[in-house]
Amino acid sequence: MKRKQMQKRQLGKSGLEVSALGLGCMGLSFGYGTVTDKAEGIALIRRAYELGVTFFDSAECYGPFINEELVGEAVAPFRDKVVVATKFGFPNGDAKAQPDSRPASIRAAVEGSLKRLNTGVIDLLYQHRVDPNVPIEDVAGTVRDLINEGKVRHFGMSEAGAETIRRAHAVQPVAALQSEYSLWWREPEKEIIPLLEELGIGFVPFAPLGKGFLTGAIDEKTQFATNDFRNIVPRFSEDARRANRGLVDVIADIAKGKGAANAQIALAWLLAQKPWIAPIPGTTKLHRLEENIGGASVTLTAADLADIARAVGEIKLVGERYPAALQARVGR
């Protein structure tokens, strides 16, 4: 099969080029209940590559550890043609533990990630969450040293606050910030996106489909697996899902007019915001993967974007995006 091409994007001024849409690999082994069969996960990642994706996102805590192993094996046949991102910042890959970004911990995490990803270099290394007990200058300095040693190519941050990003960037230029951003979570527009534009940092939105809600496949009757993290998210309570349905209806109306799927409109909207934004939708299903990637080919006109802005502006969304304990970890 001939491999398809997708539009490429530069993540800010870093020189790091990625496909307009990447693949968030977390859900293959973490967060959404069932762990995907390894062979199926590998097939999905390789299909993404065939469809033009060159940007794959993992983390040591997804599993923990097994997601990096999966991604490493899946991309091995075309490793030199793709960008692989991973993250450090939780002891022993335990996402429930307090963050740990001490320099020695970062180095140990990187050595583990290199082995599991079966690679000689990590293209984009994110601090998964800001560690309030370690000065960000020490974190950025450690990653700078790892870049100089050839083990890492680019430095990224995730869910960091504006002042922390600025301080880190002064020590080692930040190539990309990964944080939640979508039609149902637009908080980054207030302070973060203007800062990224000022500093020349790319933006990698995770959960660009609202953790599945914007696709229209989830309603107030949907039952999640007992170990699906959406069970603890206030915005996914039954009442909130019912109240927020209006946003999905707006997207569905626009999608119908374009002959597109909801997911494609939600992704096209993100791509239209800035040329240095590269969302990373995740999925475990091949048909959803193909649908999502179609979003890179949907063009929204200025009139379309104005219609979306007007319609969305009339909807009051209900529910926080994280429970309090997780919310306390972001925006630091």
LOKEZA-509677 format. One record per residue (C-alpha): residue number from 1; residue in one letter; x, y, z. Coordinates in steps of 0.05 Angstrom, whole numbers, plus 32768, in hexadecimal, padded with zeros to 4 digits. Example, Ala and Ser with C-alpha at 12.3 -4.5 7.8 and 13.67 -1.06 7.14 Angstrom:
REM LOKEZA-509677
+-----+----+------+------+------+
!   i ! aa !    u !    v !    w !
+-----+----+------+------+------+
!   1 !  A ! 80F6 ! 7FA6 ! 809C !
!   2 !  S ! 8111 ! 7FEB ! 808F !
+-----+----+------+------+------+
//
This chain:
REM LOKEZA-509677
+-----+----+------+------+------+
!   i ! aa !    u !    v !    w !
+-----+----+------+------+------+
!   1 !  M ! 8000 ! 8000 ! 8000 !
!   2 !  K ! 8019 ! 8045 ! 7FEE !
!   3 !  R ! 8022 ! 8070 ! 802C !
!   4 !  K ! 7FF7 ! 80AF ! 802F !
!   5 !  Q ! 8013 ! 80F3 ! 803C !
!   6 !  M ! 7FF9 ! 8124 ! 8070 !
!   7 !  Q ! 8006 ! 816E ! 8076 !
!   8 !  K ! 8042 ! 817B ! 80A4 !
!   9 !  R ! 8048 ! 81B0 ! 80DA !
!  10 !  Q ! 8082 ! 81D0 ! 80FE !
!  11 !  L ! 807C ! 81D1 ! 814A !
!  12 !  G ! 808C ! 8219 ! 8156 !
!  13 !  K ! 80D3 ! 8230 ! 8147 !
!  14 !  S ! 80F3 ! 81EF ! 815D !
!  15 !  G ! 80FB ! 81D3 ! 8117 !
!  16 !  L ! 80D6 ! 8194 ! 812D !
!  17 !  E ! 80A8 ! 817F ! 80F4 !
!  18 !  V ! 806D ! 8150 ! 8100 !
!  19 !  S ! 802E ! 813A ! 80DC !
!  20 !  A ! 7FF4 ! 816A ! 80E6 !
!  21 !  L ! 7FD2 ! 8134 ! 810F !
!  22 !  G ! 7FF9 ! 8105 ! 813B !
!  23 !  L ! 7FE3 ! 80C7 ! 8160 !
!  24 !  G ! 7FDA ! 80C8 ! 81AB !
!  25 !  C ! 7FEB ! 8080 ! 81BF !
!  26 !  M ! 7FD7 ! 8083 ! 8209 !
!  27 !  G ! 7F92 ! 8063 ! 8200 !
!  28 !  L ! 7FB1 ! 8024 ! 81E3 !
!  29 !  S ! 7FCA ! 8010 ! 8227 !
!  30 !  F ! 7FB3 ! 8041 ! 825C !
!  31 !  G ! 7F78 ! 806A ! 8275 !
!  32 !  Y ! 7F3C ! 8050 ! 824F !
!  33 !  G ! 7F31 ! 800C ! 826D !
!  34 !  T ! 7F46 ! 7FD1 ! 8242 !
!  35 !  V ! 7F8E ! 7FCC ! 822B !
!  36 !  T ! 7F91 ! 7FC2 ! 81DF !
!  37 !  D ! 7FAD ! 7F81 ! 81C6 !
!  38 !  K ! 7FF6 ! 7F8D ! 81B4 !
!  39 !  A ! 7FF0 ! 7F75 ! 816C !
!  40 !  E ! 7FB3 ! 7FA1 ! 8162 !
!  41 !  G ! 7FD7 ! 7FDD ! 8180 !
!  42 !  I ! 8013 ! 7FD3 ! 8152 !
!  43 !  A ! 7FE5 ! 7FCC ! 8116 !
!  44 !  L ! 7FC1 ! 800D ! 8128 !
!  45 !  I ! 8002 ! 8034 ! 8130 !
!  46 !  R ! 801C ! 8019 ! 80EE !
!  47 !  R ! 7FDA ! 802A ! 80CC !
!  48 !  A ! 7FE0 ! 8071 ! 80E6 !
!  49 !  Y ! 8025 ! 8075 ! 80C5 !
!  50 !  E ! 8008 ! 805B ! 8083 !
!  51 !  L ! 7FD5 ! 8093 ! 8087 !
!  52 !  G ! 800A ! 80C9 ! 808F !
!  53 !  V ! 8013 ! 80CF ! 80DB !
!  54 !  T ! 805C ! 80DC ! 80EE !
!  55 !  F ! 8051 ! 80F1 ! 8136 !
!  56 !  F ! 8046 ! 80BE ! 816E !
!  57 !  D ! 803C ! 80CF ! 81B7 !
!  58 !  S ! 804B ! 80A1 ! 81F2 !
!  59 !  A ! 8061 ! 80A6 ! 823B !
!  60 !  E ! 8083 ! 807A ! 826D !
!  61 !  C ! 8046 ! 807C ! 829B !
!  62 !  Y ! 8016 ! 8062 ! 8265 !
!  63 !  G ! 8010 ! 801B ! 827E !
!  64 !  P ! 8040 ! 8028 ! 829E !
!  65 !  F ! 8078 ! 801A ! 826C !
!  66 !  I ! 8052 ! 7FEC ! 823C !
!  67 !  N ! 803B ! 8026 ! 8210 !
!  68 !  E ! 8083 ! 8039 ! 81FF !
!  69 !  E ! 8093 ! 7FF0 ! 81EF !
!  70 !  L ! 8057 ! 7FED ! 81C1 !
!  71 !  V ! 8069 ! 802E ! 819D !
!  72 !  G ! 80B2 ! 801A ! 8197 !
!  73 !  E ! 80A1 ! 7FD8 ! 8176 !
!  74 !  A ! 806C ! 7FF6 ! 814A !
!  75 !  V ! 8097 ! 802E ! 812C !
!  76 !  A ! 80D7 ! 8004 ! 8126 !
!  77 !  P ! 80CF ! 7FF9 ! 80DB !
!  78 !  F ! 80CB ! 8044 ! 80CE !
!  79 !  R ! 80EC ! 8061 ! 810C !
!  80 !  D ! 8117 ! 8094 ! 80E6 !
!  81 !  K ! 80DA ! 80B1 ! 80C3 !
!  82 !  V ! 80B0 ! 80C2 ! 8100 !
!  83 !  V ! 80B1 ! 80ED ! 813E !
!  84 !  V ! 80A9 ! 80C6 ! 817F !
!  85 !  A ! 8097 ! 80ED ! 81BE !
!  86 !  T ! 8097 ! 80D3 ! 8205 !
!  87 !  K ! 8094 ! 80F0 ! 824B !
!  88 !  F ! 80B7 ! 80EC ! 828F !
!  89 !  G ! 80A1 ! 8105 ! 82D2 !
!  90 !  F ! 8081 ! 80CF ! 82FD !
!  91 !  P ! 80A9 ! 809F ! 8329 !
!  92 !  N ! 80A8 ! 8058 ! 830E !
!  93 !  G ! 8077 ! 806E ! 82D9 !
!  94 !  D ! 8040 ! 8075 ! 830E !
!  95 !  A ! 8011 ! 80AD ! 82F6 !
!  96 !  K ! 7FEF ! 80AE ! 833A !
!  97 !  A ! 802F ! 80BE ! 835F !
!  98 !  Q ! 804A ! 8104 ! 836C !
!  99 !  P ! 8073 ! 811F ! 8331 !
! 100 !  D ! 80BE ! 8113 ! 8333 !
! 101 !  S ! 80E9 ! 813C ! 8305 !
! 102 !  R ! 812B ! 813A ! 832B !
! 103 !  P ! 8165 ! 8139 ! 82F9 !
! 104 !  A ! 8179 ! 80F2 ! 830C !
! 105 !  S ! 8131 ! 80DB ! 8304 !
! 106 !  I ! 812D ! 80FB ! 82BF !
! 107 !  R ! 816C ! 80D8 ! 82A8 !
! 108 !  A ! 8154 ! 8095 ! 82C2 !
! 109 !  A ! 8111 ! 809E ! 82A0 !
! 110 !  V ! 8132 ! 80AF ! 825E !
! 111 !  E ! 815F ! 8072 ! 8260 !
! 112 !  G ! 8121 ! 8046 ! 826C !
! 113 !  S ! 80FA ! 8068 ! 8234 !
! 114 !  L ! 8133 ! 8060 ! 8202 !
! 115 !  K ! 8135 ! 8015 ! 8210 !
! 116 !  R ! 80E9 ! 800B ! 820D !
! 117 !  L ! 80E2 ! 8035 ! 81CE !
! 118 !  N ! 811D ! 800F ! 81B1 !
! 119 !  T ! 813C ! 804F ! 8197 !
! 120 !  G ! 817C ! 8076 ! 819D !
! 121 !  V ! 815B ! 80BA ! 81A7 !
! 122 !  I ! 8118 ! 80D6 ! 81BF !
! 123 !  D ! 80FF ! 8109 ! 818D !
! 124 !  L ! 80D4 ! 8130 ! 81BE !
! 125 !  L ! 80DA ! 8128 ! 820A !
! 126 !  Y ! 80A4 ! 8147 ! 8234 !
! 127 !  Q ! 80A2 ! 8154 ! 827E !
! 128 !  H ! 805F ! 8132 ! 828C !
! 129 !  R ! 804A ! 8160 ! 82C5 !
! 130 !  V ! 806F ! 8198 ! 82E7 !
! 131 !  D ! 8091 ! 8182 ! 8327 !
! 132 !  P ! 8087 ! 81B9 ! 835B !
! 133 !  N ! 80C3 ! 81A0 ! 8383 !
! 134 !  V ! 80F6 ! 81A7 ! 834C !
! 135 !  P ! 8108 ! 81EB ! 832C !
! 136 !  I ! 80F3 ! 81E9 ! 82E3 !
! 137 !  E ! 8138 ! 8205 ! 82D2 !
! 138 !  D ! 8156 ! 81C4 ! 82EC !
! 139 !  V ! 8126 ! 819B ! 82C2 !
! 140 !  A ! 8133 ! 81C3 ! 8283 !
! 141 !  G ! 817E ! 81C1 ! 8290 !
! 142 !  T ! 817D ! 8175 ! 8297 !
! 143 !  V ! 8157 ! 816D ! 8255 !
! 144 !  R ! 8188 ! 819E ! 8235 !
! 145 !  D ! 81C1 ! 8171 ! 824B !
! 146 !  L ! 819D ! 8134 ! 822F !
! 147 !  I ! 8194 ! 8158 ! 81ED !
! 148 !  N ! 81DF ! 8169 ! 81EC !
! 149 !  E ! 81EE ! 811F ! 81FA !
! 150 !  G ! 81C4 ! 810A ! 81BE !
! 151 !  K ! 818F ! 80E4 ! 81E6 !
! 152 !  V ! 8157 ! 8116 ! 81DA !
! 153 !  R ! 8148 ! 8145 ! 81A0 !
! 154 !  H ! 8113 ! 8175 ! 81BB !
! 155 !  F ! 80F7 ! 818A ! 81FE !
! 156 !  G ! 80AC ! 818D ! 820C !
! 157 !  M ! 807F ! 819D ! 8247 !
! 158 !  S ! 8039 ! 8185 ! 8258 !
! 159 !  E ! 8001 ! 81AB ! 827C !
! 160 !  A ! 8033 ! 81DF ! 8295 !
! 161 !  G ! 8021 ! 8226 ! 82A9 !
! 162 !  A ! 8037 ! 8264 ! 8282 !
! 163 !  E ! 806C ! 827C ! 82B2 !
! 164 !  T ! 808B ! 8237 ! 82B9 !
! 165 !  I ! 808E ! 822F ! 826D !
! 166 !  R ! 80B0 ! 8273 ! 8267 !
! 167 !  R ! 80E4 ! 8261 ! 829B !
! 168 !  A ! 80F3 ! 821D ! 827C !
! 169 !  H ! 80F8 ! 823A ! 8236 !
! 170 !  A ! 812E ! 826A ! 824E !
! 171 !  V ! 815A ! 822F ! 8260 !
! 172 !  Q ! 814A ! 81FF ! 8228 !
! 173 !  P ! 811B ! 8212 ! 81F0 !
! 174 !  V ! 80D9 ! 81EE ! 81F6 !
! 175 !  A ! 80C4 ! 81CF ! 81B4 !
! 176 !  A ! 807C ! 81BE ! 81C7 !
! 177 !  L ! 8049 ! 81C2 ! 81FE !
! 178 !  Q ! 8018 ! 8189 ! 8204 !
! 179 !  S ! 7FD7 ! 819B ! 8227 !
! 180 !  E ! 7F8D ! 818F ! 821F !
! 181 !  Y ! 7F6B ! 81BB ! 81EB !
! 182 !  S ! 7F2C ! 81B0 ! 81C4 !
! 183 !  L ! 7EE9 ! 81CE ! 81B5 !
! 184 !  W ! 7ED3 ! 81BB ! 81FA !
! 185 !  W ! 7F12 ! 81D1 ! 821F !
! 186 !  R ! 7F2A ! 8215 ! 8207 !
! 187 !  E ! 7F4D ! 822E ! 8245 !
! 188 !  P ! 7F92 ! 8230 ! 8221 !
! 189 !  E ! 7F78 ! 8269 ! 81F6 !
! 190 !  K ! 7F7B ! 8299 ! 8230 !
! 191 !  E ! 7FC5 ! 8298 ! 8242 !
! 192 !  I ! 7FE9 ! 825B ! 8227 !
! 193 !  I ! 7FDF ! 8262 ! 81DC !
! 194 !  P ! 7FF5 ! 82AC ! 81DB !
! 195 !  L ! 8033 ! 8298 ! 8202 !
! 196 !  L ! 8044 ! 825F ! 81D3 !
! 197 !  E ! 803D ! 828E ! 8198 !
! 198 !  E ! 806B ! 82C1 ! 81B9 !
! 199 !  L ! 80A1 ! 828E ! 81C9 !
! 200 !  G ! 809B ! 8264 ! 8189 !
! 201 !  I ! 8085 ! 8224 ! 81AC !
! 202 !  G ! 8059 ! 81F0 ! 8189 !
! 203 !  F ! 8018 ! 81D7 ! 81A8 !
! 204 !  V ! 8004 ! 818E ! 81AA !
! 205 !  P ! 7FBC ! 8189 ! 81C2 !
! 206 !  F ! 7FA9 ! 8147 ! 81E4 !
! 207 !  A ! 7F60 ! 8131 ! 81EB !
! 208 !  P ! 7F4F ! 815B ! 81AD !
! 209 !  L ! 7F0E ! 8135 ! 81A8 !
! 210 !  G ! 7EFB ! 8141 ! 81F0 !
! 211 !  K ! 7F0F ! 80FB ! 8205 !
! 212 !  G ! 7EDD ! 80E0 ! 81D2 !
! 213 !  F ! 7EA3 ! 810D ! 81E5 !
! 214 !  L ! 7EA6 ! 813A ! 81A8 !
! 215 !  T ! 7E9F ! 80FF ! 8178 !
! 216 !  G ! 7E57 ! 80F6 ! 818C !
! 217 !  A ! 7E63 ! 80AE ! 819F !
! 218 !  I ! 7E59 ! 80BC ! 81E9 !
! 219 !  D ! 7E18 ! 80D3 ! 820A !
! 220 !  E ! 7DFB ! 80D4 ! 8250 !
! 221 !  K ! 7DEA ! 8089 ! 824B !
! 222 !  T ! 7E31 ! 8073 ! 8239 !
! 223 !  Q ! 7E50 ! 8043 ! 826C !
! 224 !  F ! 7E9B ! 8045 ! 8273 !
! 225 !  A ! 7EC7 ! 800A ! 828A !
! 226 !  T ! 7ED2 ! 800B ! 82D5 !
! 227 !  N ! 7F1C ! 801E ! 82CB !
! 228 !  D ! 7F0E ! 8054 ! 8297 !
! 229 !  F ! 7F28 ! 8095 ! 82B4 !
! 230 !  R ! 7EEC ! 80BC ! 8298 !
! 231 !  N ! 7EC4 ! 809F ! 82D2 !
! 232 !  I ! 7EE7 ! 80D1 ! 8300 !
! 233 !  V ! 7EE4 ! 810D ! 82D1 !
! 234 !  P ! 7EAE ! 813F ! 82E6 !
! 235 !  R ! 7EA0 ! 8152 ! 829D !
! 236 !  F ! 7E8E ! 8109 ! 8290 !
! 237 !  S ! 7E59 ! 8103 ! 82C6 !
! 238 !  E ! 7E16 ! 80EF ! 82AA !
! 239 !  D ! 7DF8 ! 8134 ! 82B7 !
! 240 !  A ! 7E34 ! 8157 ! 8297 !
! 241 !  R ! 7E30 ! 812C ! 8259 !
! 242 !  R ! 7DE7 ! 813C ! 8252 !
! 243 !  A ! 7DF3 ! 8186 ! 825C !
! 244 !  N ! 7E2E ! 8189 ! 822C !
! 245 !  R ! 7E0B ! 8165 ! 81F3 !
! 246 !  G ! 7DFC ! 81A8 ! 81D3 !
! 247 !  L ! 7E45 ! 81B0 ! 81BF !
! 248 !  V ! 7E44 ! 816C ! 819C !
! 249 !  D ! 7E04 ! 8180 ! 8178 !
! 250 !  V ! 7E25 ! 81C0 ! 815E !
! 251 !  I ! 7E61 ! 8198 ! 8144 !
! 252 !  A ! 7E33 ! 8165 ! 8125 !
! 253 !  D ! 7E0C ! 819B ! 80FF !
! 254 !  I ! 7E4D ! 81B7 ! 80E1 !
! 255 !  A ! 7E66 ! 8171 ! 80D2 !
! 256 !  K ! 7E27 ! 8160 ! 80AC !
! 257 !  G ! 7E2E ! 819E ! 8081 !
! 258 !  K ! 7E76 ! 818C ! 8070 !
! 259 !  G ! 7E68 ! 8142 ! 8064 !
! 260 !  A ! 7E99 ! 8133 ! 809C !
! 261 !  A ! 7E9A ! 8110 ! 80DF !
! 262 !  N ! 7E96 ! 8135 ! 8122 !
! 263 !  A ! 7EDD ! 8121 ! 8132 !
! 264 !  Q ! 7EF6 ! 813E ! 80F0 !
! 265 !  I ! 7ED6 ! 8182 ! 80FF !
! 266 !  A ! 7EF2 ! 8184 ! 8146 !
! 267 !  L ! 7F38 ! 8175 ! 812C !
! 268 !  A ! 7F33 ! 81A4 ! 80F0 !
! 269 !  W ! 7F1E ! 81DB ! 8121 !
! 270 !  L ! 7F5D ! 81D0 ! 814A !
! 271 !  L ! 7F89 ! 81D0 ! 810C !
! 272 !  A ! 7F6A ! 8211 ! 80F6 !
! 273 !  Q ! 7F7D ! 8235 ! 8137 !
! 274 !  K ! 7FC8 ! 823A ! 812C !
! 275 !  P ! 7FF9 ! 821D ! 80F8 !
! 276 !  W ! 8025 ! 8202 ! 8130 !
! 277 !  I ! 7FEF ! 81D8 ! 8151 !
! 278 !  A ! 7FF3 ! 818C ! 8147 !
! 279 !  P ! 7FBC ! 8166 ! 816C !
! 280 !  I ! 7FC6 ! 811D ! 8181 !
! 281 !  P ! 7F83 ! 80FA ! 8181 !
! 282 !  G ! 7F85 ! 80B3 ! 819C !
! 283 !  T ! 7F5C ! 8077 ! 818C !
! 284 !  T ! 7F5D ! 802B ! 8191 !
! 285 !  K ! 7F32 ! 8020 ! 8153 !
! 286 !  L ! 7F4A ! 801F ! 810C !
! 287 !  H ! 7F0B ! 803F ! 80F0 !
! 288 !  R ! 7F10 ! 8078 ! 8121 !
! 289 !  L ! 7F59 ! 8081 ! 8110 !
! 290 !  E ! 7F47 ! 8089 ! 80C6 !
! 291 !  E ! 7F0E ! 80B8 ! 80D8 !
! 292 !  N ! 7F3A ! 80E3 ! 8104 !
! 293 !  I ! 7F71 ! 80E9 ! 80D0 !
! 294 !  G ! 7F3D ! 8101 ! 809E !
! 295 !  G ! 7F38 ! 813F ! 80CA !
! 296 !  A ! 7F7A ! 8158 ! 80AD !
! 297 !  S ! 7F58 ! 815D ! 8069 !
! 298 !  V ! 7F1C ! 8185 ! 8081 !
! 299 !  T ! 7F21 ! 81D0 ! 8074 !
! 300 !  L ! 7EF8 ! 81FF ! 809E !
! 301 !  T ! 7EEB ! 8244 ! 8080 !
! 302 !  A ! 7EEC ! 8284 ! 80A6 !
! 303 !  A ! 7EA0 ! 8282 ! 80A4 !
! 304 !  D ! 7EA0 ! 823B ! 80C0 !
! 305 !  L ! 7ECE ! 824F ! 80F9 !
! 306 !  A ! 7EA2 ! 828C ! 8107 !
! 307 !  D ! 7E64 ! 825F ! 8109 !
! 308 !  I ! 7E87 ! 822F ! 8139 !
! 309 !  A ! 7E9E ! 8268 ! 8166 !
! 310 !  R ! 7E59 ! 8286 ! 8169 !
! 311 !  A ! 7E36 ! 8244 ! 8177 !
! 312 !  V ! 7E68 ! 822C ! 81AA !
! 313 !  G ! 7E68 ! 8270 ! 81CC !
! 314 !  E ! 7E1E ! 8266 ! 81DC !
! 315 !  I ! 7E2A ! 8224 ! 8200 !
! 316 !  K ! 7E3D ! 8221 ! 824A !
! 317 !  L ! 7E65 ! 81E2 ! 8256 !
! 318 !  V ! 7E5A ! 81BD ! 8297 !
! 319 !  G ! 7E8D ! 8198 ! 82C1 !
! 320 !  E ! 7ED8 ! 819F ! 82CF !
! 321 !  R ! 7F08 ! 817A ! 82A2 !
! 322 !  Y ! 7F2D ! 8159 ! 82DC !
! 323 !  P ! 7F1C ! 8146 ! 8324 !
! 324 !  A ! 7F3C ! 8175 ! 8356 !
! 325 !  A ! 7F79 ! 814A ! 8365 !
! 326 !  L ! 7F8D ! 8147 ! 831C !
! 327 !  Q ! 7F7B ! 818F ! 830E !
! 328 !  A ! 7FAD ! 81A3 ! 8344 !
! 329 !  R ! 7FE5 ! 8186 ! 8319 !
! 330 !  V ! 7FD9 ! 81B1 ! 82DB !
! 331 !  G ! 7FE9 ! 81F8 ! 82CA !
! 332 !  R ! 8023 ! 81FC ! 82FB !
+-----+----+------+------+------+
//
